[in-house]
Amino acid sequence: MSTENEGTSVPPAPSAPPVPVESPATPAPAGSAPPPEPADAPTAALPPVEGAAPGAYEGSGAASGAAPGPGGQPEAANAASGGWPPPPPAVPAYADGGGGGHSWGASYQAPEPKPGPRRGGLLAAVVAAALIAGGVGGGVGYWAAERNDDGGSGSTTVSASDNPADFKRDPSSVAGLAANALPSTVTIEAEGSDGEGGTGSGFVYDTQGHILTNNHVVASAADGGKLSATFSNGKKYDAEVVGRAQGYDVAVIKLKNAPSNLKPLSLANSDKVAVGDSTIAIGAPFGLSNTVTTGIVSAKNRPVASSDSSGSSKASYMNALQTDASINPGNSGGPLLNARGAVIGINSAIQPGSSGGIGGSGQSGSVGLGFAIPINQAKNVAKQLIKTGEPVYPVIGASVALDEQSGGAKITEQGAGGSSAVTANGPADKAGLKPGDVITKLDDSVIDSGPTLIGQIWTHKPGDTVKITYKRGGTEHTVDVVLGERKGDS
């Protein structure tokens, strides 16, 4: 069975999420069914890149189709109009050498811990994580063989009585919730035109045959490749990509000749998730379909900049749910459920524990640090992809530094190709922000770096008004910024 490349190990990164932490929501009564979602509801390790530029553009109005430049900055064609998308902290090269062109992203590494008191108990907290299903699969094979080890010794064992015929597990138990969700979870096989590919997961989004998953699960098959989705009952369907968002790491595919009895999974309100809530992760770790693991939400609002092991892969930014449920390569795109069986996130990335792999494959396994895209954000992206086939990103129209932490997100002195770091007449410009300003808060969330700022901005929609706190010359200021928009991943 094929597996996926989940990336290489990363240097240690601080672990505290932005504050304040939201108050826990009142838990629902055990056994109660999740409320129906309205029909119109809005719907990963990074080694440093050599020669990366010090800043990355986060502005709006990128020229269509312009390619990113070396070190993560867009080419000059993008620079004049504001360049996009922002570079990642760092992105390694494709394991198979594919992708060509320029790498996308400025280098970013968490600094060594500094002695002294922690301001407000906060540690700088951008986690560089590895995506857990990639376009290029590794090769770990599993063979199982049953054998009789009693050696004819004549040993006698005592068996428990069979369960009574009317025995039924509680629908609210893990077994009951898993039995309900497994028929709506699929194992996705993606194969590129070059024959390379991998395995990931996804789940039924609607009755029309749309499947929600990660972009990095299907990216290899997006241009002339092959996609298939296999259900827990063994039925396999060909599929096609409807739309994908590299920056969000969300994709929607659609089954060809979809069955009429599809059962979409219920979507919860991920804003109401609390640390300590129970979680259930479903997927195909290392190609082992229909695997169920459990844990808790170990943190929320975790800023994560993630990428697979491929050099031409752009980074994804998420304000993630962190879970200790066992997640491994192949779980990507699968659902993270709450204690009521409703989806709270899409399993997307893990923090590798070492560069060692299972069976010498180089693929690290779970160390209890998994990250999921909150479903509130994912369904907004999915709705846009189904509607137009391309993503829309909210932006502030400014270039921010990604190569170092400076107690906030610092607006660079210059943008891509020597252009202005603040887009003329853009959101930041209208709010009076200037090069050198250090953004320390967005609304009530502490901003400790450029990637954290991007992740926070991307939880909003274009047109939203956010309150930005920044420092200039040692003086703190607060302004309202109306977010602009940028379409597509070019």
C-alpha positions, -999 to +999 in steps of 0.1 A: +000+000+000+013+034-010+020+062+015+027+099+013+057+121+021+049+141+052+080+162+051+113+165+070+119+173+106+119+209+118+138+229+144+120+234+177+093+261+177+076+278+206+044+263+215+020+288+230-010+299+209-020+335+205-040+349+235-065+354+248-079+319+249-116+318+242-138+306+271-150+270+268-184+267+253-211+249+272-209+212+262-239+196+246-257+169+264-244+134+258-261+116+230-278+147+215-276+150+178-256+179+162-278+207+150-284+208+112-263+232+093-282+258+073-282+252+036-266+285+029-241+284+058-207+298+048-192+272+043+028+218+072+082+207+087+099+236+071+137+236+068+152+270+059+156+280+022+190+293+012+191+328+000+156+337+011+146+373+010+139+391+043+103+400+035+073+386+018+044+404+002+010+402+017-005+429-004-034+428-028-037+432-065-011+407-078-007+405-115-025+374-128-002+345-136+030+361-123+054+337-109+071+340-075+107+351-075+137+336-058+137+337-020+100+339-019+093+374-034+071+376-065+087+387-098+087+423-109+055+418-129+037+413-096+057+439-076+042+469-092+007+460-084+014+445-050+026+410-056+010+378-042+008+353-025+029+358+006+060+335+008+062+308+034+087+307+062+106+283+041+098+255+016+121+226+008+125+212-027+103+185-041+116+151-032+116+140-068+131+172-080+100+182-098+083+215-099+111+235-113+111+273-113+115+294-082+109+284-047+081+302-030+089+317+003+112+336+026+131+317+051+116+315+086+130+298+117+120+302+153+148+318+173+166+302+201+147+308+234+160+339+252+164+342+289+143+366+309+106+370+319+079+362+294+056+390+285+022+381+297+032+344+298+033+344+259+059+326+239+063+335+202+042+308+186+045+300+149+047+263+144+064+250+113+046+218+105+048+191+079+018+183+057+008+148+063-001+137+028+019+148-002+019+145-040+050+123-040+046+090-021+072+073-001+073+035+000+064+017+031+047-017+025+027-036+050+021-073+049+001-091+074+000-129+078-020-148+103-002-178+119-010-204+144+015-203+173+001-229+196+025-254+182+001-282+188+008-280+225-028-289+234-031-257+255-067-249+264-081-214+265-113-201+279-135-179+257-160-153+269-196-158+261-207-143+228-225-110+229-262-113+232-280-110+198-296-077+208-264-061+220-260-026+206-233+000+212-244+035+224-246+058+194-228+085+213-198+062+221-167+064+200-177+031+183-211+045+176-198+078+162-172+061+141-198+037+127-218+067+116-189+087+101-169+060+083-194+055+055-190+092+047-152+092+048-132+083+017-096+073+009-083+094-020-057+081-044-040+108-065-017+101-094+001+127-115+007+125-152+043+113-144+029+083-124+039+097-090+012+102-064+000+094-029-029+086-007-049+109+015-084+112+029-116+133+025-152+133+035-186+138+019-195+175+018-229+174+001-253+151-017-241+164-051-209+144-048-185+170-036-157+158-013-138+181+010-100+175+014-066+192+015-050+208-016-018+189-010-036+156-012-049+162-048-023+187-061-003+160-080-034+150-100-047+185-107-032+188-141-038+158-163-036+132-135-060+107-120-081+108-089-102+082-072-122+080-039-129+047-022-156+044+005-155+022+036-177-004+018-150-008-009-168+011-036-145+032-057-153+062-078-133+083-102-132+120-093-121+154-106-108+185-090-135+213-088-112+239-072-082+242-048-067+268-026-030+264-020-027+291+007-056+277+027-046+240+018-083+233+010-096+215-021-129+203-033-132+173-057-163+158-072-172+121-077-180+110-112-213+091-114-218+098-077-243+075-059-277+090-049-274+079-013-245+101-002-246+112+035-227+144+042-211+147+076-225+173+099-204+204+103-200+219+138-192+255+147-154+254+152-154+288+169-171+271+199-144+244+203-127+245+237-093+231+248-099+197+264-128+188+241-127+152+228-117+145+192-120+117+168-097+116+137-106+094+107-085+087+077-060+064+060-026+067+078+001+051+058-026+038+034-045+020+061-080+030+052-109+034+077-086+041+107-101+058+138-080+075+165-091+096+195-077+124+216-086+159+227-082+195+215-048+203+230-047+239+218-066+262+195-057+293+175-023+278+168-005+297+141+009+272+117+029+277+085+031+243+067+044+228+036+051+193+022+086+183+012+085+198-023+105+228-032+079+243-056+051+239-031+038+271-017+032+274+020-002+272+037-011+293+067-037+283+092-049+294+126-052+257+136-069+234+160-042+213+177-050+177+187-031+148+203-053+123+184-028+101+165-025+116+130+000+103+104+007+106+067-025+096+049-048+112+075-046+145+055-080+157+043-099+135+067-124+148+093-116+157+129-148+151+148-161+163+181-178+142+208-211+145+189-197+132+156-197+166+139-167+179+119-147+206+136-117+205+113-097+190+084-067+170+095-038+187+076-004+187+093+018+172+119+049+183+138+075+155+130+094+143+160+126+134+141+141+130+107+139+092+111+112+073+095+092+041+098+110+012+081+137+035+069+113+055+047+121+089+061+085+095+071+080+105+107+050+094+126+027+110+151+042+126+182+009+138+195+010+172+177-015+173+149-031+203+133-065+208+117-080+236+096-110+248+115-141+238+096-157+273+097-128+285+076-127+254+054-164+256+045-162+292+035-133+283+012-153+253-001-183+274-010-161+298-030-143+269-048-176+252-058-190+286-070-160+299-090-133+273-089-107+297-074-100+310-039-104+345-026-080+358+001-084+388+024-053+411+025-041+443+042-019+454+013+015+454+030+047+434+029+057+419+062+089+402+073+089+365+077+125+357+083+127+367+119+105+373+149+106+409+161+079+410+187+053+414+160+048+415+122+071+442+109+062+460+077+093+458+055+111+489+042+106+477+006+083+454-011+090+428-039+115+440-065+121+473-048+084+483-049+066+500-021+060+479+009+026+494+014+003+493-016-008+528-026-045+534-017-047+498-003-062+489+031-030+495+051-022+528+033-057+541+039-053+533+076-020+552+078+004+522+082+039+528+071+071+508+065+088+500+098+056+498+117+054+466+139+019+451+141+014+435+176-023+428+176-052+420+153-084+426+172-077+408+205-052+383+191-015+388+199+006+389+167+042+378+172+054+373+136+044+378+100+031+342+096+009+347+126-006+379+111-013+362+078-030+332+095-052+356+116-061+377+085-071+346+066-097+337+092-116+367+080-133+377+047-126+405+023-145+436+035-143+427+072-131+455+094-103+445+118-086+465+146-048+466+142-025+476+170+010+486+160+041+503+173+060+532+156+090+548+173+081+531+206+046+545+206+016+523+203-013+531+180-046+514+171-064+518+137-093+501+119-085+484+086-110+473+060-096+441+044-091+440+007-091+409-015-070+389-039-083+362-061-065+330-070-031+315-060-010+331-088 
